[in-house]
């Protein structure tokens, strides 16, 4: 049984996929994160909630809004407050636009695999045009196309005028119109792709985890059922030195491997039954259209003259949990505040921590030659999942 190390390309961060093969097919697979630890959970200790939300959004340059929303939800839960209706409507819209933004960025990574011939350039250009519109929309709603500063404790930092919301709806409708044509053309182009055929033939029958189709629901998950493990404790075997270098933790639900993300959301909350690896990407493509329609609906519900944030915040001690459906799946922020409302403890569980064991198990019996496709179809986010560092005291 030989092994092959894939230095993974076109994913969110630095990682390798080490696979052991037999007769050309994967027998065992190991996902090894190589990202250095930045320590956000320690950085925010002793800090006030305003700093915390801005800091945790910097964990990632792709799912920034997801972290900001999960953090705001956790802090609000600890303080016993809720945003007003307008704040919740805009916050959900920001999160969905970030979901679309992430899915389009991932599509750049996947186009070289799924589109054959000279059409790649055409789809790259069209994807850039869509992403440009999405960035403009996020700037309108959140104050910036990345790390939107309008996400704050208590709702949204700035009230949106009827004019701004109208412009956002116009942009959204333009995105929807362009995207429908783009998706139709893209799916037609992938029909003759050998790699797409491989992904269609491979079943992914893991249990699924999702809390909400659009936002997140802390009451729709058993938080006490989540177990976070060091990688070697999860594998329970003697690992090669290369694998011991991983800096990611593993998350299990009720002691089991669970897949989270777009396919899980559509299967659990929409009428979606596909269970192949290609269906993960189909779910992303469907989610983009569903999300933009949802954003238009949310923006039309805004009541002008009503508040967008809680008027007075009283900082106090408390414990809170924020659960949000990030682009890659279920994201959980936990916080403990001291009597001054500053962070005493902070913990984050990210979707990739759930999906690492999924990628490894699904890789079994897949052709070794193409096994780097599997991490790429799951779109792991390495900076988010990096939580540990090993050191030796002399």
N, C-alpha and C positions, 0 to 999 in steps of 0.2 A: 504494500500500500504506500504510494508516494504522496507527496504533498506539494501544493503550489501556493505561493503567497501573492495575492493581488494587492498591489498598492493602489487603493481605490481612487479612481478619478471621477470627476463630476458628481460629487456629493458635498454636503454641507460640513466641511471640516476635514481633518486628517485622520485616516483610519486604514487598516488593512483587513483583508478577508483571507484567512488562512484555511485552506480546504485540503482534506485528505481524500484522495481518490482511489477508486478500485474499478478497473476496466472502463476508465473514462468517465465514471460517474462519482458524485460526491458521496463519501461515506460519513465524514464528520466535517463540520465547519465551525470556525471560531471568528467572531467579530472583535477586532482589537482596536480600541480608540487610542490615538497617539497625542491627543490635544493636551497641552499643559493646563494645570488647574489654575483658575483665576480667583477662586475663593469668594464669590459674591455673597454666599450665605454668612460668611464671617465679616465681610466688608460692611454689611448693613447693621451689624450689632451696635447698639448704642445710638443709632441714628433715628431721626424723626421720619414719620411716614412720607413726607414730601420728598425727601432724599431717596427713600427706599424705592418708591415707584420709579423714579427716574433712573436709579441705579440698576434695578433688576431688568429693566427694558434693554440695558446694554449687555445682558448675557448673550443676546443674539441679534444679528443684523437682519434676520429674516422674520422671525416670529416675535419681534419686539412688542407689538401691541398685545399679543396673547399674554406675555409675561406681565405687562403693565396692568391689564384687566384682572388677571388672577391675583396679583398683589393687592390691587385696590379692593377686590372682593374680600380677601383675607383680612385686611386691616379694618374694613367696614364691619365685618362679622365680629371682630374683636372689640370694636367700639360700640356695637349695637346700633348701627345706623344703616339706612338704605338710601340710594340716590332717588331723586324724584323721577317721575315718568319720562320727561324729556331727556334727562341725563342717561337713563337706562336705554332709551331708544337710540341715542347717538352713540353711546358706548358699544352697544351691540353692532351697530352699523360699522363702526371703526374696526371692530374685531373681524367682521365678515369681509371687509375690504382687505384687511391684512391676510386673511385666509386665501382670498383670490390671488393676491400679490405673491404669496408663497407658492401656490400651485403653478402660477405662470413662471416663476423663477425656476422651479423644479423642471418645468417643461423644457427649458433651455438645456438642462443636463440630459434629458431623455431623448430629445429629437435625434441626435446622432445614432441612437440605437433603433428607433422605431420608424424613421423615414429613410427610404432608400433613394439612390440616384441623386439628381441635381436639385431636388425640391427642398433640400434642407435650408438653403439660404432664404428661400421665399418664406418658409415658416418661421425662421429666426426673425426676419424683418417684421412680419405680421405680429409675432409675439411681442417684439419690442414696442410696436405701436399700441398694443393692448396694455402692456405694462405701463407705458407712459400715461395713458388715460387713468389707469388705476392709481398711479402715484399722485396725479392731480386730484383725484377724488379723495384720497386719504389726507392730502394736504388741506383740502376744503373742510373736511370733517374733524380732523385731529390736530391740525396745526403744522404738520410736517409729513412728508412721504415716508419717513422712518422715525422710530422712537417718538411718536406723536405726543407733544407736551400737554394736550388738552385732557389726557387721562389723569384724573386726580381722585383723591379720597372724597367721596360724596357725590361723584357724578362727572361732569364735564366742566373744565375751567372757564370756558367762554360760551356765552349764549350765542346761538346761531340765528342770524336774521332770516326772514322769509326769502330774501334775495339770494343769500348764500345757499340755503337749502334747495331753492329752485334750480340754481346752477348745478348743485350736486345731483339732483334728480335727472337733469338733462344729460350730464356726463354719464350717469348710470345707464340711462336708456340707450345712449350711443354705444357704450361698452357692450350691452346686451345684444344689440343689433349686429355689431361687428363680430362678437364672439360666436354667435350662432353659425355664421358663415365660415368662420375660422375652424370651428370644431368639426363641422360637416366635411370640409376639405381635408382636414388632418386625418380623420378616421378613414376616409376613402384612400388616402395615400399609404396608410399602414397595412392595408390588406395583404400585400405581397411580401411583407417583411418576415424573414425567417425567425428573427428574434421575437417578434410579436407572437408568432406561432408557438414558439417554445414557451412563452409566458402564458399563452392561452391553454396549453396542454398541462401545465403544472397546477395541481390543486393546492389551495391554502385553507385547510380545514380547522385552523385553530379557533378557540373560543374568542368571542369579540367583546370589546369593552368600549362603551361610550355613554355619556351622561345626558346629552342634549343634542338636538340636530343643529342648533345655531349658536348657542351661548355656552352654558355649563350649569350643572345642578348638583350641588353638594349633597342633596338628599337622595340622589338617584345612584349613589354608589356607597358601598360599605367601606368606609375609610379604614376601619379596623382590619379589613381583609387584605390590605396592601402590605406586602412584605418586601423590604429593600435589602438586598444582599450584595456583598462583595462578589466579584466575578468567580473567584476560586471556590467560595462557599456554595455558589449556585451549581458549578460544574461538578464538584465533589470528586475530582480526579487529579492525578498528577499531570500538570500542564507544562508544555514546552516553555522555555524561557521567553520566547517571542510573545506568547499569549499572556504571560504574567505581567507584561508591561502595560496592560490596558488601564486606563484611568476612568473608566465608566463603571457605574453601579448597575445592578439588575433589579427590576421590579416585577413581582409576581402578584397575581390577584387570587386570593383564596388558595394559595399554594400552587397555582397553575399558570402556564404560559397563556397570555391573552394578546390578541392583536387589537391595537387601537388606531384611529385615523379615519380617513374618508370612507373606506369600505365598511368599517364598523358602524359609523354614523348612519350611512344610507341603509344598511341591512337592518339596523335596530329601530330606525325611526322613519324610514321610507320603504317603498316597495322595491327593494333591490336584493337579488338573490345570487348574484354571481360569486363564485368562490375560486376563481383562478387568479394567478398573479397579475394577469392582464386586467382583470376586473378591478384591481386596486387603482390602476391608472384611469380606467373608465369612470370609477367613482369620483376621482379628482375632477375629471372633465365635466361630469354631471354636477358636482358640487359648485363649480364656478358659476354655472347658469342659475342654479337654485339660490345661491348666495346673493347674486346681483339682483334677482327678483325680490328677494327678502329685503335687501337694502332699500329698494324703491318703496316697498310697502311700509317699512319702518319710518322712513323720512316723511312720508305722506301723513303719518299719525301725529307729527309734532304739533303741539299747541303753543302758538306764539303768545308771549306775555306770561307764560308759566315758567317757573325756574328750571334751570338745567343742572343745578347742584344744591346740595344741602347748605342752608344759610350759615349756621353756626356749628363748628365742630368742637366737641369737648374731648380732649385726649385723656385717656384713662387706662388702667390695667385691663388686660383681657386676653383671651385666646381666640384665634380665628382661622378659618379655612377658606381658601378661594379655589374653586374648581371651575376650570374653563376648557372648552374644546378648542385647543390650538390646531393649527393646520395639520400637524402630524398626529393629533390625538389628545387624549385626556391629560391635562396639565394640572398639577396640584401645588398650591403654595400654602404653607402653614406658618403662622406667626404667633409669638407670645410678646405682648407689650407690658412694660413695667408701669408703675404708677404715674409716670410722666408722659406716658404714651410713646416711649421710645422702645426700639426693638430689643428684646431680651434674647429671643431665639428665633431662628428662621430656617425653614427646611423647604426644599423644592423637589418634586418628583415630576420628571418630564416624560413625554410619550416615548422617546427613543429608548428609555430604560425598560419599558414594557416590550418594545419591538425588537430589541437585540436578540433575545432568545427565540423570537419568532423567525427572524431572518436565518438564524442558524439551523433551526429545525426544518424549515421549508427548503433549505438548500440540499438536503439529503436526496439522493437519486437524481439530482439535476446534473446536466453535463458539466464537467469540470471546466471545460474550455470557456463556457459562458456564465460561470457562476457569479462573476462580478455584477451581472444584471440584477441579482436578487437584492443586494443592499440598495442599489440605485432605484429600484422600483418602490422600495419602502421609504426612500428619501430620509435617511437618518440625519439628525442634527447633532453633530459631535460637540460643539461648544456647550449646548444645553445639557448633554448627558454626562459631561465631565465633572466629577465630584470628588475624586480621591487622588492622593499622591502618596507614594511610598518613599520613606527615607530611613536612613540608618544612623543611629547615634554611635559615635566612637567611644 
